[in-house]
């Protein structure tokens, strides 16, 4: 390895621009700025390749440059809890069109690496509320983020039920759910608040949806498929009955989730366009209708 750690980090970020097809310079600059090695303790590290997810392997030594590849790093191997694949999250963050000064709620912060990426993107004028249900991981994330990213605050809580003290411009959910949290939908900012969430089955596979609260019409939400995903389950975000309904919807979709166009809430009632229904919401294959006030 002839490059310095900093050079390796910049090359890694530039490679993500191609592999994840990222258009936002802010996203690439954030990946180039955040030292990944600061979030996992001393090496060698246990690693998973996206090309061979069945078995971990160990880096040959503790050189931090080993971490600047598009691989997953073990946080807790026994639970198969990992720091996720960089290209996946680079691609997802690019879809969010995050800007300086915005408030992001990050559900499932782990040890804080991707919370730091988000904090870099929104800048010192922004705010990241990082939620982690595991108190040990939350403490690690808080320690990892405290010095370099004061705009990030870590809360040890159930991210499925947590309600921040101010509206969220963006909510990023880092674990798979069978249904939507009313707390997430209620606390999205009225002007284009966005929720990025993975709907997944018991085998951890499913789809990422991007839900957007409509500007000028906060009771209406557009929805669109933004990618397939395999991801750990969200504590508090899984329910047997909801999982059964989701499995049926996923089977019927046959891998094509592009038909999803909107999320509806009462007083709208499920109709023939319903793709999936839950408690107080349903996904539709039709665009979000205009409110009576805007017609």
C-alpha positions as CSV (number, residue, x, y, z in Angstrom):
1,X,0.0,0.0,0.0
2,X,1.9,3.1,-1.2
3,X,-0.8,5.6,-0.4
4,X,-1.2,7.3,2.9
5,X,-4.4,6.8,4.9
6,X,-5.7,10.1,3.8
7,X,-5.0,9.3,0.2
8,X,-6.7,6.0,0.5
9,X,-9.8,7.6,2.0
10,X,-10.0,10.1,-0.9
11,X,-9.5,7.3,-3.5
12,X,-12.2,5.3,-1.7
13,X,-14.7,8.2,-1.9
14,X,-13.9,8.8,-5.5
15,X,-14.5,5.1,-6.3
16,X,-17.9,5.3,-4.6
17,X,-18.8,8.1,-6.9
18,X,-18.5,5.6,-9.8
19,X,-19.7,2.3,-8.2
20,X,-22.7,4.0,-6.5
21,X,-23.3,6.6,-9.3
22,X,-23.3,9.4,-6.9
23,X,-24.0,12.9,-8.3
24,X,-23.7,14.9,-5.1
25,X,-20.2,16.3,-4.4
26,X,-21.3,16.8,-0.7
27,X,-21.8,13.1,-0.3
28,X,-18.4,12.2,-1.9
29,X,-16.7,14.9,0.2
30,X,-18.2,13.5,3.4
31,X,-16.9,10.0,2.7
32,X,-13.5,11.5,1.9
33,X,-13.5,13.4,5.2
34,X,-14.7,10.9,7.8
35,X,-12.0,8.5,9.2
36,X,-13.7,5.1,9.1
37,X,-11.1,3.6,11.4
38,X,-12.2,5.8,14.3
39,X,-15.5,3.9,14.7
40,X,-14.4,0.3,15.2
41,X,-11.6,0.1,17.7
42,X,-8.1,-1.2,16.9
43,X,-7.5,-3.7,14.1
44,X,-7.2,-6.2,12.7
45,X,-10.9,-6.1,11.7
46,X,-13.4,-8.7,10.7
47,X,-14.8,-8.0,7.2
48,X,-17.6,-9.1,5.0
49,X,-17.4,-8.8,1.2
50,X,-20.7,-8.1,-0.6
51,X,-19.6,-10.7,-3.0
52,X,-19.3,-13.4,-0.3
53,X,-21.7,-12.6,2.6
54,X,-21.6,-16.1,4.2
55,X,-18.2,-15.8,5.9
56,X,-16.2,-13.1,7.6
57,X,-12.5,-12.8,7.1
58,X,-9.8,-10.9,9.0
59,X,-7.6,-8.1,7.6
60,X,-4.0,-9.1,7.5
61,X,-3.0,-6.4,10.0
62,X,-4.2,-3.2,11.7
63,X,-3.4,-0.8,8.8
64,X,-6.5,1.5,8.5
65,X,-6.1,1.5,4.8
66,X,-7.8,-1.9,4.7
67,X,-11.1,-0.2,5.7
68,X,-11.2,2.0,2.6
69,X,-12.9,-0.5,0.4
70,X,-16.5,-1.2,-0.4
71,X,-16.9,-3.8,2.3
72,X,-18.8,-4.3,5.6
73,X,-17.0,-4.1,8.9
74,X,-18.1,-6.3,11.8
75,X,-19.4,-4.4,14.9
76,X,-20.8,-7.6,16.6
77,X,-20.1,-10.7,14.5
78,X,-22.2,-13.0,16.7
79,X,-25.3,-10.9,15.9
80,X,-24.1,-10.3,12.3
81,X,-24.2,-6.6,13.1
82,X,-22.0,-4.7,10.7
83,X,-21.1,-1.2,9.5
84,X,-23.0,-1.3,6.2
85,X,-21.8,-1.3,2.7
86,X,-20.5,2.1,1.7
87,X,-21.7,2.1,-1.9
88,X,-25.3,1.3,-0.7
89,X,-25.4,4.3,1.7
90,X,-23.6,6.6,-0.7
91,X,-26.3,5.8,-3.2
92,X,-29.1,6.3,-0.7
93,X,-27.8,9.6,0.6
94,X,-27.4,10.9,-2.9
95,X,-31.2,10.2,-3.4
96,X,-32.0,12.3,-0.4
97,X,-30.6,15.6,-1.7
98,X,-29.4,16.6,1.7
99,X,-28.3,20.2,2.3
100,X,-26.4,22.3,4.7
101,X,-28.3,23.3,7.8
102,X,-30.9,20.5,7.7
103,X,-32.0,18.3,10.5
104,X,-31.5,14.5,10.0
105,X,-32.7,11.8,12.3
106,X,-30.6,8.7,11.9
107,X,-32.4,5.5,13.3
108,X,-29.9,2.7,14.0
109,X,-26.7,4.7,14.4
110,X,-24.5,1.7,15.5
111,X,-21.1,3.1,16.4
112,X,-21.7,6.4,14.5
113,X,-19.8,6.2,11.2
114,X,-22.8,6.9,9.0
115,X,-24.1,9.5,11.5
116,X,-20.7,11.2,11.0
117,X,-21.2,11.1,7.2
118,X,-24.6,12.7,7.6
119,X,-23.2,15.3,9.9
120,X,-20.5,16.2,7.4
121,X,-23.2,16.7,4.7
122,X,-25.5,19.0,6.7
123,X,-22.5,20.8,8.2
124,X,-22.0,22.7,11.5
125,X,-25.2,24.7,10.8
126,X,-27.2,21.4,10.6
127,X,-28.1,18.8,13.1
128,X,-28.0,15.0,13.3
129,X,-30.1,13.2,15.9
130,X,-28.6,9.7,16.0
131,X,-30.8,7.0,17.6
132,X,-29.4,3.7,18.8
133,X,-31.4,1.2,20.9
134,X,-28.3,-0.7,22.2
135,X,-27.0,1.5,25.1
136,X,-23.4,0.1,24.7
137,X,-23.3,1.0,21.0
138,X,-25.0,4.4,21.8
139,X,-22.2,5.2,24.2
140,X,-19.6,4.3,21.7
141,X,-21.3,6.4,19.0
142,X,-21.5,9.4,21.4
143,X,-17.8,9.1,22.2
144,X,-16.9,8.7,18.5
145,X,-18.9,11.7,17.4
146,X,-18.4,14.2,20.3
147,X,-15.2,15.9,19.3
148,X,-15.3,16.3,15.5
149,X,-19.1,16.5,15.0
150,X,-20.8,18.6,17.7
151,X,-23.8,19.0,15.5
152,X,-24.5,15.2,16.1
153,X,-26.3,14.1,19.2
154,X,-26.7,10.5,20.2
155,X,-29.8,9.3,22.0
156,X,-30.1,5.8,23.4
157,X,-33.7,5.0,22.6
158,X,-36.1,2.8,20.5
159,X,-35.8,4.6,17.1
160,X,-39.2,3.2,16.0
161,X,-41.1,5.1,18.7
162,X,-38.7,8.1,19.2
163,X,-40.0,11.6,18.5
164,X,-37.4,14.4,18.1
165,X,-37.9,17.8,19.7
166,X,-38.2,19.4,16.3
167,X,-39.3,18.3,12.9
168,X,-37.0,16.2,10.8
169,X,-36.1,17.3,7.3
170,X,-34.9,13.8,6.7
171,X,-35.3,10.5,8.6
172,X,-32.9,7.7,7.6
173,X,-33.7,4.2,8.9
174,X,-30.7,1.9,9.1
175,X,-32.7,-1.4,9.8
176,X,-35.5,-3.4,8.2
177,X,-39.1,-2.9,9.2
178,X,-42.4,-4.6,8.4
179,X,-44.4,-1.4,8.8
180,X,-44.1,2.3,9.2
181,X,-43.9,4.2,12.5
182,X,-46.5,6.9,13.0
183,X,-43.7,8.8,14.8
184,X,-41.7,9.0,11.7
185,X,-44.6,10.2,9.5
186,X,-45.8,12.7,12.1
187,X,-42.4,14.3,12.7
188,X,-41.4,14.8,9.1
189,X,-41.0,18.4,8.2
190,X,-44.1,19.8,6.4
191,X,-42.0,21.1,3.5
192,X,-40.6,18.1,1.6
193,X,-39.7,16.1,4.7
194,X,-38.2,12.8,3.6
195,X,-38.2,9.3,5.1
196,X,-35.8,6.6,3.7
197,X,-36.9,3.2,5.1
198,X,-36.3,-0.5,4.2
199,X,-39.3,-2.8,4.2
200,X,-37.9,-6.3,4.7
201,X,-39.1,-9.9,5.2
202,X,-37.9,-12.3,7.9
203,X,-34.9,-13.2,5.8
204,X,-33.8,-9.5,5.9
205,X,-34.5,-8.8,2.2
206,X,-36.7,-6.2,0.7
207,X,-36.8,-2.8,-0.7
208,X,-35.9,0.8,0.2
209,X,-38.7,3.3,-0.1
210,X,-38.3,7.1,-0.2
211,X,-41.4,8.8,1.3
212,X,-41.7,12.5,0.7
213,X,-44.2,14.8,2.5
214,X,-45.6,17.1,-0.2
215,X,-44.7,20.8,0.0
216,X,-47.8,22.9,0.6
217,X,-49.8,19.8,1.3
218,X,-48.4,18.0,4.4
219,X,-51.2,15.5,4.6
220,X,-50.0,13.9,1.3
221,X,-46.9,11.7,0.8
222,X,-45.3,10.6,-2.4
223,X,-43.5,7.3,-2.4
224,X,-41.0,5.6,-4.7
225,X,-38.7,2.6,-4.8
226,X,-35.0,3.5,-4.6
227,X,-33.3,0.2,-4.3
228,X,-33.2,-3.4,-3.1
229,X,-31.6,-4.2,0.2
230,X,-30.6,-6.9,2.7
231,X,-30.3,-5.4,6.2
232,X,-30.6,-6.2,9.9
233,X,-34.1,-6.1,11.5
234,X,-35.2,-3.0,13.4
235,X,-36.0,-3.6,17.0
236,X,-39.6,-2.5,17.6
237,X,-40.2,-2.3,13.9
238,X,-41.4,-5.8,13.3
239,X,-44.8,-7.4,13.8
240,X,-45.9,-11.0,12.8
241,X,-49.2,-9.8,11.2
242,X,-47.5,-6.9,9.4
243,X,-44.8,-9.3,8.2
244,X,-47.4,-11.7,6.7
245,X,-49.0,-8.8,4.8
246,X,-45.6,-7.6,3.6
247,X,-44.6,-11.1,2.5
248,X,-47.7,-11.3,0.4
249,X,-47.1,-7.9,-1.2
250,X,-43.4,-8.7,-1.9
251,X,-44.4,-12.1,-3.5
252,X,-47.1,-10.4,-5.6
253,X,-44.6,-7.7,-6.7
254,X,-42.2,-10.4,-8.0
255,X,-39.2,-8.2,-7.4
256,X,-40.7,-5.2,-9.1
257,X,-41.4,-2.4,-6.5
258,X,-41.6,0.5,-9.0
259,X,-45.4,0.5,-9.0
260,X,-45.5,2.1,-5.5
261,X,-46.3,5.8,-6.0
262,X,-47.8,7.2,-2.7
263,X,-48.4,6.7,1.0
264,X,-51.9,7.5,2.2
265,X,-53.3,8.1,5.7
266,X,-56.8,8.6,7.0
267,X,-59.3,9.9,6.0
268,X,-58.2,8.2,2.8
269,X,-59.3,4.5,2.8
270,X,-57.6,1.6,0.9
271,X,-58.9,1.1,-2.6
272,X,-58.0,-1.0,-5.6
273,X,-54.7,0.7,-5.9
274,X,-53.6,-0.5,-2.4
275,X,-50.1,-2.2,-2.5
276,X,-49.8,-2.7,1.3
277,X,-51.8,-1.7,4.3
278,X,-50.9,-1.0,7.9
279,X,-52.2,0.7,11.0
280,X,-53.1,4.2,10.0
281,X,-51.4,4.1,6.5
282,X,-51.4,2.3,3.2
283,X,-49.2,2.3,0.1
284,X,-50.8,3.0,-3.2
285,X,-49.8,2.4,-6.8
286,X,-51.5,5.7,-7.7
287,X,-49.9,9.2,-7.2
288,X,-50.8,11.1,-4.1
289,X,-54.1,12.9,-4.8
290,X,-54.4,16.7,-4.3
291,X,-56.0,17.9,-1.2
292,X,-59.4,19.6,-1.5
293,X,-57.8,22.9,-0.5
294,X,-55.4,22.8,-3.4
295,X,-57.9,21.8,-6.1
